Amino acid sequence: MPRYFIIYKPFQVLSRFSASEGKQTLKDFFTVPHDVYPAGRLDYDSEGLLLLTNDTNLNYQLLHPRFRYEREYW
């Protein structure tokens, strides 16, 4: 069953769940099923909305360069 989470990634947090020595990751803030991953990423020094999902088709549609979705960063 597809799962979707929209979270606010804090500043100076890595956009992943795997451990990283000396840096906080999403696992320090959120608990999600083991098959859920970020659809994209935000840089360590940025903050903002991030989609987490286990929907591999949606992930492909959002991230593959051939679809060229507009992204806006401030």
N, CA, C, O and CB atoms as a CASP TS submission, in Angstrom:
PFRMAT TS
TARGET T0000
AUTHOR 0000-0000-0000
METHOD Language model
MODEL 1
PARENT N/A
ATOM      1  N   MET     1       0.834  -1.167   0.000  1.00  0.00           N
ATOM      2  CA  MET     1       0.000   0.000   0.000  1.00  0.00           C
ATOM      3  C   MET     1       0.893   1.250   0.000  1.00  0.00           C
ATOM      4  O   MET     1       1.782   1.377   0.842  1.00  0.00           O
ATOM      5  CB  MET     1      -0.957  -0.013   1.215  1.00  0.00           C
ATOM      6  N   PRO     2       0.659   2.162  -0.935  1.00  0.00           N
ATOM      7  CA  PRO     2       1.464   3.386  -0.972  1.00  0.00           C
ATOM      8  C   PRO     2       1.250   4.247   0.274  1.00  0.00           C
ATOM      9  O   PRO     2       0.130   4.400   0.761  1.00  0.00           O
ATOM     10  CB  PRO     2       1.130   4.195  -2.223  1.00  0.00           C
ATOM     11  N   ARG     3       2.339   4.796   0.766  1.00  0.00           N
ATOM     12  CA  ARG     3       2.293   5.682   1.944  1.00  0.00           C
ATOM     13  C   ARG     3       2.931   7.003   1.559  1.00  0.00           C
ATOM     14  O   ARG     3       3.907   7.036   0.808  1.00  0.00           O
ATOM     15  CB  ARG     3       3.027   5.042   3.187  1.00  0.00           C
ATOM     16  N   TYR     4       2.374   8.097   2.079  1.00  0.00           N
ATOM     17  CA  TYR     4       2.886   9.428   1.767  1.00  0.00           C
ATOM     18  C   TYR     4       2.950  10.242   3.049  1.00  0.00           C
ATOM     19  O   TYR     4       2.025  10.227   3.862  1.00  0.00           O
ATOM     20  CB  TYR     4       2.000  10.138   0.703  1.00  0.00           C
ATOM     21  N   PHE     5       4.052  10.949   3.212  1.00  0.00           N
ATOM     22  CA  PHE     5       4.239  11.838   4.353  1.00  0.00           C
ATOM     23  C   PHE     5       4.816  13.144   3.828  1.00  0.00           C
ATOM     24  O   PHE     5       5.751  13.132   3.027  1.00  0.00           O
ATOM     25  CB  PHE     5       5.174  11.197   5.441  1.00  0.00           C
ATOM     26  N   ILE     6       4.277  14.250   4.264  1.00  0.00           N
ATOM     27  CA  ILE     6       4.855  15.552   3.953  1.00  0.00           C
ATOM     28  C   ILE     6       5.394  16.096   5.261  1.00  0.00           C
ATOM     29  O   ILE     6       4.659  16.269   6.233  1.00  0.00           O
ATOM     30  CB  ILE     6       3.800  16.536   3.294  1.00  0.00           C
ATOM     31  N   ILE     7       6.685  16.361   5.267  1.00  0.00           N
ATOM     32  CA  ILE     7       7.336  16.806   6.504  1.00  0.00           C
ATOM     33  C   ILE     7       8.051  18.134   6.251  1.00  0.00           C
ATOM     34  O   ILE     7       8.277  18.531   5.108  1.00  0.00           O
ATOM     35  CB  ILE     7       8.342  15.730   7.024  1.00  0.00           C
ATOM     36  N   TYR     8       8.393  18.791   7.319  1.00  0.00           N
ATOM     37  CA  TYR     8       9.207  19.996   7.236  1.00  0.00           C
ATOM     38  C   TYR     8      10.612  19.627   7.682  1.00  0.00           C
ATOM     39  O   TYR     8      10.847  19.348   8.857  1.00  0.00           O
ATOM     40  CB  TYR     8       8.615  21.160   8.110  1.00  0.00           C
ATOM     41  N   LYS     9      11.561  19.625   6.719  1.00  0.00           N
ATOM     42  CA  LYS     9      12.944  19.277   7.043  1.00  0.00           C
ATOM     43  C   LYS     9      13.606  20.467   7.728  1.00  0.00           C
ATOM     44  O   LYS     9      13.668  21.559   7.163  1.00  0.00           O
ATOM     45  CB  LYS     9      13.735  18.863   5.763  1.00  0.00           C
ATOM     46  N   PRO    10      14.094  20.258   8.925  1.00  0.00           N
ATOM     47  CA  PRO    10      14.771  21.342   9.637  1.00  0.00           C
ATOM     48  C   PRO    10      16.117  21.716   9.003  1.00  0.00           C
ATOM     49  O   PRO    10      16.714  20.923   8.275  1.00  0.00           O
ATOM     50  CB  PRO    10      14.984  20.947  11.086  1.00  0.00           C
ATOM     51  N   PHE    11      16.574  22.915   9.288  1.00  0.00           N
ATOM     52  CA  PHE    11      17.878  23.421   8.880  1.00  0.00           C
ATOM     53  C   PHE    11      18.985  22.547   9.482  1.00  0.00           C
ATOM     54  O   PHE    11      18.879  22.120  10.631  1.00  0.00           O
ATOM     55  CB  PHE    11      18.050  24.901   9.313  1.00  0.00           C
ATOM     56  N   GLN    12      20.015  22.289   8.731  1.00  0.00           N
ATOM     57  CA  GLN    12      21.169  21.484   9.129  1.00  0.00           C
ATOM     58  C   GLN    12      20.789  20.068   9.579  1.00  0.00           C
ATOM     59  O   GLN    12      21.251  19.566  10.604  1.00  0.00           O
ATOM     60  CB  GLN    12      21.912  22.185  10.242  1.00  0.00           C
ATOM     61  N   VAL    13      19.933  19.453   8.770  1.00  0.00           N
ATOM     62  CA  VAL    13      19.551  18.049   8.924  1.00  0.00           C
ATOM     63  C   VAL    13      19.681  17.416   7.547  1.00  0.00           C
ATOM     64  O   VAL    13      19.229  17.996   6.560  1.00  0.00           O
ATOM     65  CB  VAL    13      18.080  17.890   9.508  1.00  0.00           C
ATOM     66  N   LEU    14      20.287  16.243   7.462  1.00  0.00           N
ATOM     67  CA  LEU    14      20.433  15.546   6.188  1.00  0.00           C
ATOM     68  C   LEU    14      19.100  14.949   5.750  1.00  0.00           C
ATOM     69  O   LEU    14      18.331  14.470   6.583  1.00  0.00           O
ATOM     70  CB  LEU    14      21.500  14.446   6.293  1.00  0.00           C
ATOM     71  N   SER    15      18.825  14.976   4.456  1.00  0.00           N
ATOM     72  CA  SER    15      17.578  14.450   3.888  1.00  0.00           C
ATOM     73  C   SER    15      17.654  12.943   3.673  1.00  0.00           C
ATOM     74  O   SER    15      17.433  12.457   2.564  1.00  0.00           O
ATOM     75  CB  SER    15      17.262  15.147   2.562  1.00  0.00           C
ATOM     76  N   ARG    16      17.962  12.217   4.718  1.00  0.00           N
ATOM     77  CA  ARG    16      18.036  10.755   4.653  1.00  0.00           C
ATOM     78  C   ARG    16      17.825  10.194   6.050  1.00  0.00           C
ATOM     79  O   ARG    16      17.832  10.924   7.042  1.00  0.00           O
ATOM     80  CB  ARG    16      19.403  10.280   4.066  1.00  0.00           C
ATOM     81  N   PHE    17      17.636   8.880   6.105  1.00  0.00           N
ATOM     82  CA  PHE    17      17.405   8.214   7.389  1.00  0.00           C
ATOM     83  C   PHE    17      18.630   7.463   7.891  1.00  0.00           C
ATOM     84  O   PHE    17      18.686   7.101   9.067  1.00  0.00           O
ATOM     85  CB  PHE    17      16.244   7.259   7.271  1.00  0.00           C
ATOM     86  N   SER    18      19.603   7.222   7.036  1.00  0.00           N
ATOM     87  CA  SER    18      20.797   6.497   7.476  1.00  0.00           C
ATOM     88  C   SER    18      21.700   7.424   8.288  1.00  0.00           C
ATOM     89  O   SER    18      21.775   8.628   8.038  1.00  0.00           O
ATOM     90  CB  SER    18      21.566   5.917   6.260  1.00  0.00           C
ATOM     91  N   ALA    19      22.369   6.840   9.245  1.00  0.00           N
ATOM     92  CA  ALA    19      23.208   7.606  10.172  1.00  0.00           C
ATOM     93  C   ALA    19      24.357   8.286   9.454  1.00  0.00           C
ATOM     94  O   ALA    19      24.873   7.797   8.449  1.00  0.00           O
ATOM     95  CB  ALA    19      23.751   6.703  11.267  1.00  0.00           C
ATOM     96  N   SER    20      24.737   9.417   9.997  1.00  0.00           N
ATOM     97  CA  SER    20      25.892  10.150   9.496  1.00  0.00           C
ATOM     98  C   SER    20      26.600  10.746  10.703  1.00  0.00           C
ATOM     99  O   SER    20      26.013  11.509  11.470  1.00  0.00           O
ATOM    100  CB  SER    20      25.477  11.263   8.459  1.00  0.00           C
ATOM    101  N   GLU    21      27.852  10.392  10.857  1.00  0.00           N
ATOM    102  CA  GLU    21      28.599  10.807  12.037  1.00  0.00           C
ATOM    103  C   GLU    21      28.638  12.331  12.173  1.00  0.00           C
ATOM    104  O   GLU    21      29.117  13.041  11.289  1.00  0.00           O
ATOM    105  CB  GLU    21      30.018  10.252  11.980  1.00  0.00           C
ATOM    106  N   GLY    22      28.126  12.804  13.294  1.00  0.00           N
ATOM    107  CA  GLY    22      28.184  14.217  13.608  1.00  0.00           C
ATOM    108  C   GLY    22      27.077  15.076  13.019  1.00  0.00           C
ATOM    109  O   GLY    22      27.012  16.268  13.319  1.00  0.00           O
ATOM    110  N   LYS    23      26.206  14.514  12.194  1.00  0.00           N
ATOM    111  CA  LYS    23      25.112  15.296  11.601  1.00  0.00           C
ATOM    112  C   LYS    23      23.783  14.609  11.871  1.00  0.00           C
ATOM    113  O   LYS    23      23.674  13.383  11.836  1.00  0.00           O
ATOM    114  CB  LYS    23      25.324  15.480  10.074  1.00  0.00           C
ATOM    115  N   GLN    24      22.780  15.428  12.141  1.00  0.00           N
ATOM    116  CA  GLN    24      21.448  14.870  12.352  1.00  0.00           C
ATOM    117  C   GLN    24      20.836  14.478  11.014  1.00  0.00           C
ATOM    118  O   GLN    24      21.120  15.085   9.982  1.00  0.00           O
ATOM    119  CB  GLN    24      20.539  15.880  13.089  1.00  0.00           C
ATOM    120  N   THR    25      19.991  13.453  11.050  1.00  0.00           N
ATOM    121  CA  THR    25      19.281  12.995   9.864  1.00  0.00           C
ATOM    122  C   THR    25      17.787  12.980  10.173  1.00  0.00           C
ATOM    123  O   THR    25      17.378  13.247  11.303  1.00  0.00           O
ATOM    124  CB  THR    25      19.778  11.582   9.415  1.00  0.00           C
ATOM    125  N   LEU    26      16.987  12.669   9.176  1.00  0.00           N
ATOM    126  CA  LEU    26      15.530  12.636   9.366  1.00  0.00           C
ATOM    127  C   LEU    26      15.116  11.664  10.472  1.00  0.00           C
ATOM    128  O   LEU    26      14.106  11.882  11.141  1.00  0.00           O
ATOM    129  CB  LEU    26      14.839  12.249   8.060  1.00  0.00           C
ATOM    130  N   LYS    27      15.884  10.601  10.666  1.00  0.00           N
ATOM    131  CA  LYS    27      15.519   9.619  11.694  1.00  0.00           C
ATOM    132  C   LYS    27      15.550  10.205  13.104  1.00  0.00           C
ATOM    133  O   LYS    27      14.933   9.664  14.021  1.00  0.00           O
ATOM    134  CB  LYS    27      16.453   8.425  11.622  1.00  0.00           C
ATOM    135  N   ASP    28      16.269  11.309  13.270  1.00  0.00           N
ATOM    136  CA  ASP    28      16.317  11.974  14.570  1.00  0.00           C
ATOM    137  C   ASP    28      15.031  12.745  14.871  1.00  0.00           C
ATOM    138  O   ASP    28      14.815  13.174  16.004  1.00  0.00           O
ATOM    139  CB  ASP    28      17.506  12.917  14.626  1.00  0.00           C
ATOM    140  N   PHE    29      14.176  12.921  13.856  1.00  0.00           N
ATOM    141  CA  PHE    29      12.967  13.720  14.011  1.00  0.00           C
ATOM    142  C   PHE    29      11.678  12.976  13.667  1.00  0.00           C
ATOM    143  O   PHE    29      10.617  13.304  14.198  1.00  0.00           O
ATOM    144  CB  PHE    29      13.071  14.935  13.160  1.00  0.00           C
ATOM    145  N   PHE    30      11.760  11.972  12.779  1.00  0.00           N
ATOM    146  CA  PHE    30      10.565  11.327  12.262  1.00  0.00           C
ATOM    147  C   PHE    30      10.699   9.810  12.307  1.00  0.00           C
ATOM    148  O   PHE    30      11.777   9.261  12.080  1.00  0.00           O
ATOM    149  CB  PHE    30      10.287  11.790  10.837  1.00  0.00           C
ATOM    150  N   THR    31       9.594   9.149  12.602  1.00  0.00           N
ATOM    151  CA  THR    31       9.532   7.698  12.548  1.00  0.00           C
ATOM    152  C   THR    31       8.542   7.323  11.454  1.00  0.00           C
ATOM    153  O   THR    31       7.361   7.659  11.532  1.00  0.00           O
ATOM    154  CB  THR    31       9.119   7.084  13.932  1.00  0.00           C
ATOM    155  N   VAL    32       9.028   6.631  10.445  1.00  0.00           N
ATOM    156  CA  VAL    32       8.186   6.199   9.329  1.00  0.00           C
ATOM    157  C   VAL    32       8.484   4.725   9.057  1.00  0.00           C
ATOM    158  O   VAL    32       9.505   4.209   9.511  1.00  0.00           O
ATOM    159  CB  VAL    32       8.437   7.078   8.045  1.00  0.00           C
ATOM    160  N   PRO    33       7.597   4.038   8.315  1.00  0.00           N
ATOM    161  CA  PRO    33       7.877   2.642   7.969  1.00  0.00           C
ATOM    162  C   PRO    33       9.216   2.500   7.255  1.00  0.00           C
ATOM    163  O   PRO    33       9.676   3.436   6.601  1.00  0.00           O
ATOM    164  CB  PRO    33       6.759   2.080   7.093  1.00  0.00           C
ATOM    165  N   HIS    34       9.837   1.337   7.376  1.00  0.00           N
ATOM    166  CA  HIS    34      11.192   1.113   6.854  1.00  0.00           C
ATOM    167  C   HIS    34      11.299   1.239   5.338  1.00  0.00           C
ATOM    168  O   HIS    34      12.397   1.449   4.823  1.00  0.00           O
ATOM    169  CB  HIS    34      11.667  -0.247   7.263  1.00  0.00           C
ATOM    170  N   ASP    35      10.185   1.118   4.606  1.00  0.00           N
ATOM    171  CA  ASP    35      10.239   1.199   3.142  1.00  0.00           C
ATOM    172  C   ASP    35       9.938   2.597   2.602  1.00  0.00           C
ATOM    173  O   ASP    35       9.775   2.765   1.393  1.00  0.00           O
ATOM    174  CB  ASP    35       9.264   0.216   2.543  1.00  0.00           C
ATOM    175  N   VAL    36       9.862   3.594   3.467  1.00  0.00           N
ATOM    176  CA  VAL    36       9.568   4.966   3.062  1.00  0.00           C
ATOM    177  C   VAL    36      10.862   5.768   2.981  1.00  0.00           C
ATOM    178  O   VAL    36      11.691   5.734   3.891  1.00  0.00           O
ATOM    179  CB  VAL    36       8.578   5.631   4.048  1.00  0.00           C
ATOM    180  N   TYR    37      11.018   6.497   1.865  1.00  0.00           N
ATOM    181  CA  TYR    37      12.227   7.286   1.620  1.00  0.00           C
ATOM    182  C   TYR    37      11.851   8.659   1.084  1.00  0.00           C
ATOM    183  O   TYR    37      10.746   8.838   0.573  1.00  0.00           O
ATOM    184  CB  TYR    37      13.167   6.560   0.632  1.00  0.00           C
ATOM    185  N   PRO    38      12.751   9.630   1.191  1.00  0.00           N
ATOM    186  CA  PRO    38      12.487  10.951   0.620  1.00  0.00           C
ATOM    187  C   PRO    38      12.395  10.891  -0.906  1.00  0.00           C
ATOM    188  O   PRO    38      13.187  10.209  -1.556  1.00  0.00           O
ATOM    189  CB  PRO    38      13.581  11.939   1.040  1.00  0.00           C
ATOM    190  N   ALA    39      11.434  11.602  -1.462  1.00  0.00           N
ATOM    191  CA  ALA    39      11.335  11.765  -2.918  1.00  0.00           C
ATOM    192  C   ALA    39      12.070  13.061  -3.242  1.00  0.00           C
ATOM    193  O   ALA    39      11.466  14.131  -3.314  1.00  0.00           O
ATOM    194  CB  ALA    39       9.812  11.799  -3.425  1.00  0.00           C
ATOM    195  N   GLY    40      13.362  12.952  -3.433  1.00  0.00           N
ATOM    196  CA  GLY    40      14.195  14.125  -3.638  1.00  0.00           C
ATOM    197  C   GLY    40      14.973  14.412  -2.371  1.00  0.00           C
ATOM    198  O   GLY    40      15.046  13.588  -1.460  1.00  0.00           O
ATOM    199  N   ARG    41      15.553  15.598  -2.337  1.00  0.00           N
ATOM    200  CA  ARG    41      16.312  15.964  -1.153  1.00  0.00           C
ATOM    201  C   ARG    41      16.396  17.472  -1.062  1.00  0.00           C
ATOM    202  O   ARG    41      16.210  18.190  -2.044  1.00  0.00           O
ATOM    203  CB  ARG    41      17.718  15.339  -1.178  1.00  0.00           C
ATOM    204  N   LEU    42      16.677  17.922   0.120  1.00  0.00           N
ATOM    205  CA  LEU    42      17.020  19.316   0.369  1.00  0.00           C
ATOM    206  C   LEU    42      18.434  19.318   0.934  1.00  0.00           C
ATOM    207  O   LEU    42      18.806  18.410   1.678  1.00  0.00           O
ATOM    208  CB  LEU    42      15.992  20.014   1.353  1.00  0.00           C
ATOM    209  N   ASP    43      19.206  20.308   0.594  1.00  0.00           N
ATOM    210  CA  ASP    43      20.578  20.401   1.089  1.00  0.00           C
ATOM    211  C   ASP    43      20.607  20.488   2.612  1.00  0.00           C
ATOM    212  O   ASP    43      19.634  20.896   3.247  1.00  0.00           O
ATOM    213  CB  ASP    43      21.283  21.616   0.478  1.00  0.00           C
ATOM    214  N   TYR    44      21.718  20.106   3.168  1.00  0.00           N
ATOM    215  CA  TYR    44      21.935  20.148   4.617  1.00  0.00           C
ATOM    216  C   TYR    44      21.659  21.542   5.179  1.00  0.00           C
ATOM    217  O   TYR    44      21.052  21.681   6.240  1.00  0.00           O
ATOM    218  CB  TYR    44      23.371  19.721   4.953  1.00  0.00           C
ATOM    219  N   ASP    45      22.109  22.574   4.461  1.00  0.00           N
ATOM    220  CA  ASP    45      21.960  23.953   4.927  1.00  0.00           C
ATOM    221  C   ASP    45      20.668  24.613   4.449  1.00  0.00           C
ATOM    222  O   ASP    45      20.604  25.838   4.337  1.00  0.00           O
ATOM    223  CB  ASP    45      23.138  24.771   4.470  1.00  0.00           C
ATOM    224  N   SER    46      19.647  23.820   4.169  1.00  0.00           N
ATOM    225  CA  SER    46      18.347  24.376   3.788  1.00  0.00           C
ATOM    226  C   SER    46      17.259  23.717   4.620  1.00  0.00           C
ATOM    227  O   SER    46      17.490  22.715   5.296  1.00  0.00           O
ATOM    228  CB  SER    46      18.074  24.174   2.269  1.00  0.00           C
ATOM    229  N   GLU    47      16.094  24.288   4.560  1.00  0.00           N
ATOM    230  CA  GLU    47      14.937  23.741   5.268  1.00  0.00           C
ATOM    231  C   GLU    47      13.726  23.873   4.361  1.00  0.00           C
ATOM    232  O   GLU    47      13.712  24.702   3.451  1.00  0.00           O
ATOM    233  CB  GLU    47      14.700  24.469   6.636  1.00  0.00           C
ATOM    234  N   GLY    48      12.708  23.056   4.609  1.00  0.00           N
ATOM    235  CA  GLY    48      11.494  23.167   3.813  1.00  0.00           C
ATOM    236  C   GLY    48      10.732  21.867   3.740  1.00  0.00           C
ATOM    237  O   GLY    48      11.088  20.879   4.382  1.00  0.00           O
ATOM    238  N   LEU    49       9.659  21.884   2.931  1.00  0.00           N
ATOM    239  CA  LEU    49       8.800  20.711   2.792  1.00  0.00           C
ATOM    240  C   LEU    49       9.494  19.629   1.989  1.00  0.00           C
ATOM    241  O   LEU    49      10.196  19.898   1.015  1.00  0.00           O
ATOM    242  CB  LEU    49       7.477  21.089   2.131  1.00  0.00           C
ATOM    243  N   LEU    50       9.280  18.410   2.422  1.00  0.00           N
ATOM    244  CA  LEU    50       9.887  17.251   1.779  1.00  0.00           C
ATOM    245  C   LEU    50       8.854  16.128   1.775  1.00  0.00           C
ATOM    246  O   LEU    50       8.201  15.868   2.786  1.00  0.00           O
ATOM    247  CB  LEU    50      11.208  16.813   2.511  1.00  0.00           C
ATOM    248  N   LEU    51       8.715  15.473   0.641  1.00  0.00           N
ATOM    249  CA  LEU    51       7.791  14.351   0.507  1.00  0.00           C
ATOM    250  C   LEU    51       8.533  13.053   0.795  1.00  0.00           C
ATOM    251  O   LEU    51       9.603  12.804   0.239  1.00  0.00           O
ATOM    252  CB  LEU    51       7.155  14.318  -0.909  1.00  0.00           C
ATOM    253  N   LEU    52       7.963  12.230   1.662  1.00  0.00           N
ATOM    254  CA  LEU    52       8.480  10.885   1.936  1.00  0.00           C
ATOM    255  C   LEU    52       7.446   9.899   1.420  1.00  0.00           C
ATOM    256  O   LEU    52       6.249  10.086   1.642  1.00  0.00           O
ATOM    257  CB  LEU    52       8.770  10.664   3.479  1.00  0.00           C
ATOM    258  N   THR    53       7.890   8.850   0.732  1.00  0.00           N
ATOM    259  CA  THR    53       6.947   7.880   0.192  1.00  0.00           C
ATOM    260  C   THR    53       7.611   6.537  -0.076  1.00  0.00           C
ATOM    261  O   THR    53       8.834   6.439  -0.171  1.00  0.00           O
ATOM    262  CB  THR    53       6.323   8.412  -1.083  1.00  0.00           C
ATOM    263  N   ASN    54       6.789   5.514  -0.196  1.00  0.00           N
ATOM    264  CA  ASN    54       7.250   4.212  -0.670  1.00  0.00           C
ATOM    265  C   ASN    54       6.715   3.949  -2.077  1.00  0.00           C
ATOM    266  O   ASN    54       6.865   2.845  -2.601  1.00  0.00           O
ATOM    267  CB  ASN    54       6.806   3.089   0.298  1.00  0.00           C
ATOM    268  N   ASP    55       6.100   4.945  -2.681  1.00  0.00           N
ATOM    269  CA  ASP    55       5.533   4.853  -4.022  1.00  0.00           C
ATOM    270  C   ASP    55       6.648   5.075  -5.049  1.00  0.00           C
ATOM    271  O   ASP    55       6.977   6.214  -5.382  1.00  0.00           O
ATOM    272  CB  ASP    55       4.380   5.892  -4.215  1.00  0.00           C
ATOM    273  N   THR    56       7.220   3.988  -5.541  1.00  0.00           N
ATOM    274  CA  THR    56       8.362   4.092  -6.452  1.00  0.00           C
ATOM    275  C   THR    56       7.981   4.733  -7.785  1.00  0.00           C
ATOM    276  O   THR    56       8.808   5.404  -8.403  1.00  0.00           O
ATOM    277  CB  THR    56       8.958   2.715  -6.698  1.00  0.00           C
ATOM    278  N   ASN    57       6.744   4.537  -8.234  1.00  0.00           N
ATOM    279  CA  ASN    57       6.303   5.152  -9.482  1.00  0.00           C
ATOM    280  C   ASN    57       6.245   6.680  -9.332  1.00  0.00           C
ATOM    281  O   ASN    57       6.701   7.406 -10.215  1.00  0.00           O
ATOM    282  CB  ASN    57       4.920   4.594  -9.900  1.00  0.00           C
ATOM    283  N   LEU    58       5.694   7.159  -8.236  1.00  0.00           N
ATOM    284  CA  LEU    58       5.646   8.601  -7.992  1.00  0.00           C
ATOM    285  C   LEU    58       7.063   9.165  -7.881  1.00  0.00           C
ATOM    286  O   LEU    58       7.359  10.225  -8.432  1.00  0.00           O
ATOM    287  CB  LEU    58       4.841   8.911  -6.707  1.00  0.00           C
ATOM    288  N   ASN    59       7.923   8.461  -7.175  1.00  0.00           N
ATOM    289  CA  ASN    59       9.308   8.897  -7.031  1.00  0.00           C
ATOM    290  C   ASN    59       9.955   9.057  -8.410  1.00  0.00           C
ATOM    291  O   ASN    59      10.631  10.052  -8.671  1.00  0.00           O
ATOM    292  CB  ASN    59      10.108   7.892  -6.168  1.00  0.00           C
ATOM    293  N   TYR    60       9.748   8.090  -9.274  1.00  0.00           N
ATOM    294  CA  TYR    60      10.277   8.146 -10.639  1.00  0.00           C
ATOM    295  C   TYR    60       9.710   9.351 -11.391  1.00  0.00           C
ATOM    296  O   TYR    60      10.457  10.097 -12.025  1.00  0.00           O
ATOM    297  CB  TYR    60       9.950   6.842 -11.398  1.00  0.00           C
ATOM    298  N   GLN    61       8.392   9.541 -11.320  1.00  0.00           N
ATOM    299  CA  GLN    61       7.740  10.642 -12.023  1.00  0.00           C
ATOM    300  C   GLN    61       8.249  12.003 -11.548  1.00  0.00           C
ATOM    301  O   GLN    61       8.363  12.934 -12.345  1.00  0.00           O
ATOM    302  CB  GLN    61       6.233  10.560 -11.834  1.00  0.00           C
ATOM    303  N   LEU    62       8.552  12.120 -10.268  1.00  0.00           N
ATOM    304  CA  LEU    62       9.008  13.395  -9.715  1.00  0.00           C
ATOM    305  C   LEU    62      10.492  13.664  -9.979  1.00  0.00           C
ATOM    306  O   LEU    62      10.886  14.819 -10.146  1.00  0.00           O
ATOM    307  CB  LEU    62       8.748  13.426  -8.227  1.00  0.00           C
ATOM    308  N   LEU    63      11.310  12.629 -10.017  1.00  0.00           N
ATOM    309  CA  LEU    63      12.751  12.834 -10.039  1.00  0.00           C
ATOM    310  C   LEU    63      13.443  12.614 -11.379  1.00  0.00           C
ATOM    311  O   LEU    63      14.535  13.142 -11.594  1.00  0.00           O
ATOM    312  CB  LEU    63      13.359  11.954  -9.060  1.00  0.00           C
ATOM    313  N   HIS    64      12.843  11.857 -12.274  1.00  0.00           N
ATOM    314  CA  HIS    64      13.520  11.575 -13.540  1.00  0.00           C
ATOM    315  C   HIS    64      13.595  12.862 -14.380  1.00  0.00           C
ATOM    316  O   HIS    64      12.592  13.558 -14.535  1.00  0.00           O
ATOM    317  CB  HIS    64      12.777  10.444 -14.324  1.00  0.00           C
ATOM    318  N   PRO    65      14.777  13.176 -14.918  1.00  0.00           N
ATOM    319  CA  PRO    65      14.966  14.425 -15.672  1.00  0.00           C
ATOM    320  C   PRO    65      14.032  14.604 -16.872  1.00  0.00           C
ATOM    321  O   PRO    65      13.769  15.739 -17.269  1.00  0.00           O
ATOM    322  CB  PRO    65      16.372  14.495 -16.152  1.00  0.00           C
ATOM    323  N   ARG    66      13.537  13.543 -17.444  1.00  0.00           N
ATOM    324  CA  ARG    66      12.687  13.687 -18.634  1.00  0.00           C
ATOM    325  C   ARG    66      11.365  14.385 -18.338  1.00  0.00           C
ATOM    326  O   ARG    66      10.719  14.891 -19.256  1.00  0.00           O
ATOM    327  CB  ARG    66      12.411  12.329 -19.237  1.00  0.00           C
ATOM    328  N   PHE    67      10.950  14.421 -17.064  1.00  0.00           N
ATOM    329  CA  PHE    67       9.685  15.060 -16.722  1.00  0.00           C
ATOM    330  C   PHE    67       9.843  16.547 -16.396  1.00  0.00           C
ATOM    331  O   PHE    67       8.874  17.299 -16.499  1.00  0.00           O
ATOM    332  CB  PHE    67       9.056  14.347 -15.551  1.00  0.00           C
ATOM    333  N   ARG    68      11.029  16.980 -16.009  1.00  0.00           N
ATOM    334  CA  ARG    68      11.390  18.385 -15.804  1.00  0.00           C
ATOM    335  C   ARG    68      10.346  19.209 -15.046  1.00  0.00           C
ATOM    336  O   ARG    68       9.814  20.183 -15.578  1.00  0.00           O
ATOM    337  CB  ARG    68      11.637  19.022 -17.124  1.00  0.00           C
ATOM    338  N   TYR    69      10.062  18.825 -13.829  1.00  0.00           N
ATOM    339  CA  TYR    69       9.167  19.623 -13.001  1.00  0.00           C
ATOM    340  C   TYR    69       9.891  20.862 -12.503  1.00  0.00           C
ATOM    341  O   TYR    69      11.060  20.814 -12.119  1.00  0.00           O
ATOM    342  CB  TYR    69       8.632  18.798 -11.816  1.00  0.00           C
ATOM    343  N   GLU    70       9.166  21.971 -12.519  1.00  0.00           N
ATOM    344  CA  GLU    70       9.739  23.211 -12.010  1.00  0.00           C
ATOM    345  C   GLU    70       9.898  23.131 -10.494  1.00  0.00           C
ATOM    346  O   GLU    70       9.014  22.655  -9.782  1.00  0.00           O
ATOM    347  CB  GLU    70       8.860  24.418 -12.398  1.00  0.00           C
ATOM    348  N   ARG    71      11.023  23.598 -10.031  1.00  0.00           N
ATOM    349  CA  ARG    71      11.291  23.639  -8.582  1.00  0.00           C
ATOM    350  C   ARG    71      11.642  25.076  -8.237  1.00  0.00           C
ATOM    351  O   ARG    71      12.281  25.781  -9.018  1.00  0.00           O
ATOM    352  CB  ARG    71      12.458  22.642  -8.162  1.00  0.00           C
ATOM    353  N   GLU    72      11.225  25.488  -7.082  1.00  0.00           N
ATOM    354  CA  GLU    72      11.490  26.858  -6.676  1.00  0.00           C
ATOM    355  C   GLU    72      12.175  26.876  -5.329  1.00  0.00           C
ATOM    356  O   GLU    72      11.708  26.261  -4.371  1.00  0.00           O
ATOM    357  CB  GLU    72      10.199  27.674  -6.631  1.00  0.00           C
ATOM    358  N   TYR    73      13.280  27.584  -5.264  1.00  0.00           N
ATOM    359  CA  TYR    73      14.062  27.671  -4.044  1.00  0.00           C
ATOM    360  C   TYR    73      14.242  29.141  -3.678  1.00  0.00           C
ATOM    361  O   TYR    73      14.435  29.980  -4.558  1.00  0.00           O
ATOM    362  CB  TYR    73      15.436  26.964  -4.209  1.00  0.00           C
ATOM    363  N   TRP    74      14.182  29.449  -2.425  1.00  0.00           N
ATOM    364  CA  TRP    74      14.426  30.823  -1.948  1.00  0.00           C
ATOM    365  C   TRP    74      15.737  30.862  -1.240  1.00  0.00           C
ATOM    366  O   TRP    74      16.146  31.917  -0.755  1.00  0.00           O
ATOM    367  CB  TRP    74      13.299  31.318  -1.015  1.00  0.00           C
TER
END
